[in-house]
Structures are given as C-alpha cells and as structure tokens.
C-alpha cells in the first residue's frame, strides 16, 4: 500500500483481512490508504461470524467517504457453527454500515 500510495497508481484498494495477515495489518493498510485519499473495500473471506465481525468493524471504522463497502460470506456457509452469534448478514447495509460507534464489543 505504501508503494501504491507513493506512486499514485490506484484510487481504490480492496483489503482482504485474512490475506494480509489479520485485522491489525488490514487496519494499517487502510490507514495508509486513507492518508493518501485512496478509497477502500473491505472483504472477509473466512465465512465465519468472527471473520464477518472483523470486516464489519473495519468497514464501520472507515470514514464513509472512503468506504466503498464490505463483503462478508456467512451466507455461503453450509452449516452455521455459531447460530445467532456475531453480526448477521440479513441486510447488507446493516452489516457494513452498522451503528454509529464502530468496533468489536463483547456481547
């Protein structure tokens, strides 16, 4: 992301949380992007309630003008291993835009 930002070669970045090494590294990448005016799209590829919670938290903590969206894949699970837990992907906007106060919280 530093090279992309420095060379000005992108206006949008897709951040896959698991692929970049987790939520902390994804946040660092997102912060570099924001500092250089690059919009972001957040993806969770784990398919679990926890992976979707990470994506939702990162997307919600991104200023709206830089947040293009987030993608979660709970709906692709054959078996929900944590029914009724974590963010529900019932409505796309509720998962990605969420409450006014971003972040992961103990329930």
SERO-4910 file (N, C-alpha, C, O; in steps of 0.05 Angstrom, whole numbers):
BEGIN
 pado doro    nc1    nc2    nc3   cac1   cac2   cac3    cc1    cc2    cc3    oc1    oc2    oc3
  Unk    A     16    -24      0      0      0      0     17     25      0     10     45    -12
  Unk    A     40     24     14     58     47     14     67     53    -14     67     77    -22
  Unk    A     75     33    -29     84     37    -56     61     48    -74     65     66    -90
  Unk    A     38     36    -71     15     45    -86      9     74    -81      5     90    -99
  Unk    A      9     81    -55      3    109    -47     25    128    -57     19    149    -68
  Unk    A     50    120    -54     73    137    -62     73    142    -92     78    164   -100
  Unk    A     67    121   -107     68    124   -136     41    134   -148     39    139   -172
  Unk    A     21    135   -131     -5    145   -140    -18    127   -162    -29    137   -181
  Unk    A    -15    101   -159    -24     83   -180    -51     71   -176    -60     54   -191
  Unk    A    -65     79   -155    -92     69   -150   -109     90   -136   -100    106   -121
  Unk    A   -135     88   -142   -155    105   -128   -171     89   -109   -185    100    -91
  Unk    A   -170     62   -111   -186     44    -95   -169     20    -88   -153     11   -104
  Unk    A   -172     10    -63   -158    -14    -54   -178    -33    -42   -197    -25    -28
  Unk    A   -175    -59    -49   -191    -80    -37   -175    -93    -16   -154   -105    -22
  Unk    A   -183    -92      9   -168   -104     31   -181   -130     40   -204   -130     51
  Unk    A   -167   -152     36   -177   -178     46   -163   -184     72   -139   -189     73
  Unk    A   -178   -182     94   -167   -183    120   -149   -208    125   -126   -205    134
  Unk    A   -159   -231    119   -143   -256    123   -119   -257    106    -97   -266    114
  Unk    A   -121   -248     82    -99   -249     63    -75   -231     71    -52   -238     66
  Unk    A    -81   -209     84    -59   -190     91    -48   -196    119    -29   -183    128
  Unk    A    -59   -216    133    -48   -224    159    -64   -216    183    -53   -216    205
  Unk    A    -89   -209    179   -106   -203    202   -115   -175    204   -108   -158    188
  Unk    A   -131   -170    224   -145   -144    228   -125   -121    232   -129    -99    222
  Unk    A   -104   -125    248    -86   -104    254    -71    -95    229    -68    -71    224
  Unk    A    -61   -114    214    -47   -108    189    -66    -95    169    -59    -76    154
  Unk    A    -91   -105    167   -110    -93    149   -116    -64    157   -119    -47    140
  Unk    A   -118    -59    183   -122    -31    192    -99    -13    184   -103     10    176
  Unk    A    -75    -23    187    -51     -7    178    -53     -1    149    -47     22    141
  Unk    A    -59    -20    133    -62    -16    104    -84      5     98    -80     23     82
  Unk    A   -106      1    112   -129     20    108   -120     48    116   -127     67    102
  Unk    A   -105     51    138    -97     78    147    -78     91    127    -80    115    123
  Unk    A    -60     76    115    -43     87     94    -59     96     70    -55    118     59
  Unk    A    -79     79     63    -96     86     40   -111    112     46   -112    130     29
  Unk    A   -123    115     70   -138    138     77   -121    163     77   -129    185     68
  Unk    A    -96    161     87    -78    183     89    -71    194     61    -63    217     58
  Unk    A    -74    177     41    -68    185     13    -93    188     -4    -91    189    -29
  Unk    A   -116    189      8   -141    193     -7   -150    170    -23   -166    173    -42
  Unk    A   -142    146    -16   -149    122    -31   -174    109    -17   -173    104      7
  Unk    A   -195    104    -32   -218     91    -21   -214     61    -17   -197     50    -31
  Unk    A   -228     49      1   -224     21      7   -250      5      6   -272     15     11
  Unk    A   -247    -20     -1   -268    -40      0   -257    -62     18   -235    -72     14
  Unk    A   -272    -70     38   -263    -90     58   -276   -117     53   -300   -119     47
  Unk    A   -260   -138     54   -270   -165     50   -262   -184     72   -239   -184     81
  Unk    A   -282   -200     81   -276   -222     99   -279   -247     82   -300   -251     69
  Unk    A   -260   -264     83   -261   -289     67   -263   -314     83   -261   -336     73
  Unk    A   -266   -311    110   -266   -334    127   -293   -348    128   -295   -372    133
  Unk    A   -315   -333    123   -341   -345    124   -353   -349    151   -375   -360    154
  Unk    A   -339   -341    172   -349   -345    199   -360   -319    210   -356   -298    199
  Unk    A   -375   -322    232   -385   -298    246   -362   -280    254   -365   -256    253
  Unk    A   -340   -291    263   -317   -275    272   -304   -261    249   -298   -237    251
  Unk    A   -301   -274    226   -289   -261    203   -307   -238    193   -298   -217    186
  Unk    A   -333   -243    193   -352   -222    185   -352   -199    205   -355   -176    197
  Unk    A   -349   -205    231   -347   -184    251   -323   -166    246   -324   -142    249
  Unk    A   -300   -178    239   -276   -163    233   -281   -144    210   -274   -121    211
  Unk    A   -292   -155    188   -297   -139    165   -316   -116    171   -312    -93    162
  Unk    A   -337   -122    186   -357   -101    193   -344    -80    210   -348    -56    206
  Unk    A   -327    -88    229   -314    -68    247   -295    -51    231   -294    -26    235
  Unk    A   -279    -62    213   -260    -46    197   -275    -28    179   -268     -4    175
  Unk    A   -296    -38    166   -312    -21    148   -325      2    163   -326     25    154
  Unk    A   -337     -4    187   -351     16    202   -332     37    213   -340     60    217
  Unk    A   -307     30    218   -288     50    228   -274     66    206   -256     82    211
  Unk    A   -282     61    181   -271     75    158   -290     98    152   -314     94    150
  Unk    A   -280    123    150   -298    145    143   -314    139    118   -305    128     99
  Unk    A   -340    146    119   -359    139     98   -349    147     70   -354    132     51
  Unk    A   -336    170     68   -328    179     41   -306    162     29   -301    163      5
  Unk    A   -293    146     46   -272    128     36   -281     99     35   -267     82     24
  Unk    A   -304     93     47   -314     65     49   -332     59     25   -354     69     24
  Unk    A   -322     43      7   -338     35    -16   -357     12     -8   -379     10    -20
  Unk    A   -350     -4     11   -367    -26     20   -351    -47     33   -327    -45     36
  Unk    A   -365    -68     42   -351    -92     52   -367   -116     44   -391   -115     38
  Unk    A   -353   -138     43   -364   -163     34   -359   -184     55   -337   -187     65
  Unk    A   -380   -198     62   -378   -220     82   -390   -245     69   -407   -242     51
  Unk    A   -382   -267     78   -391   -291     64   -405   -312     82   -404   -336     76
  Unk    A   -417   -303    103   -432   -321    121   -454   -336    105   -459   -360    111
  Unk    A   -466   -323     86   -487   -335     71   -478   -358     54   -494   -373     43
  Unk    A   -452   -362     51   -441   -383     35   -436   -409     51   -428   -429     40
  Unk    A   -440   -407     78   -435   -430     95   -456   -451     92   -480   -444     90
  Unk    A   -448   -476     92   -468   -498     91   -479   -503    119   -502   -510    122
  Unk    A   -462   -498    139   -470   -502    167   -461   -477    183   -438   -470    182
  Unk    A   -480   -465    197   -473   -442    214   -463   -453    240   -479   -463    256
  Unk    A   -437   -450    246   -426   -461    271   -431   -444    295   -426   -452    318
  Unk    A   -441   -420    291   -447   -402    313   -474   -388    309   -475   -364    306
  Unk    A   -495   -403    308   -521   -391    302   -529   -370    322   -527   -374    346
  Unk    A   -539   -348    312   -548   -326    329   -525   -310    341   -530   -292    357
  Unk    A   -500   -315    333   -477   -301    344   -465   -283    323   -467   -288    299
  Unk    A   -452   -261    332   -438   -244    313   -458   -228    296   -482   -229    300
  Unk    A   -447   -212    278   -464   -196    260   -479   -214    241   -467   -233    230
  Unk    A   -504   -208    236   -519   -224    218   -520   -210    191   -523   -186    189
  Unk    A   -517   -226    170   -518   -215    143   -546   -216    132   -551   -226    110
  Unk    A   -565   -206    147   -593   -205    138   -597   -182    119   -611   -184     99
  Unk    A   -584   -159    126   -586   -136    109   -558   -126    104   -543   -120    123
  Unk    A   -550   -124     79   -523   -116     71   -515    -91     85   -493    -90     96
  Unk    A   -531    -70     84   -523    -45     96   -520    -46    126   -502    -33    137
  Unk    A   -536    -63    140   -533    -64    169   -506    -77    177   -495    -70    197
  Unk    A   -496    -96    161   -471   -108    167   -448    -89    161   -429    -88    176
  Unk    A   -449    -75    139   -426    -59    130   -427    -31    142   -406    -20    149
  Unk    A   -450    -19    144   -451      8    155   -454      9    185   -441     25    198
  Unk    A   -470     -9    195   -472    -13    224   -479     11    241   -488     31    230
  Unk    A   -473      9    266   -480     30    285   -461     54    283   -440     52    270
  Unk    A   -468     76    295   -451    100    294   -425     95    309   -405    108    302
  Unk    A   -424     77    328   -400     72    344   -387     46    333   -396     24    339
  Unk    A   -366     48    318   -353     25    306   -337      9    327   -330     19    348
  Unk    A   -332    -16    321   -314    -32    337   -326    -59    346   -350    -62    345
  Unk    A   -308    -77    353   -317   -103    364   -323   -100    393   -307    -88    408
  Unk    A   -345   -110    403   -352   -108    431   -361   -135    441   -373   -152    427
  Unk    A   -355   -140    466   -365   -164    479   -395   -162    483   -405   -140    491
  Unk    A   -410   -183    478   -439   -182    479   -450   -189    504   -475   -188    507
***
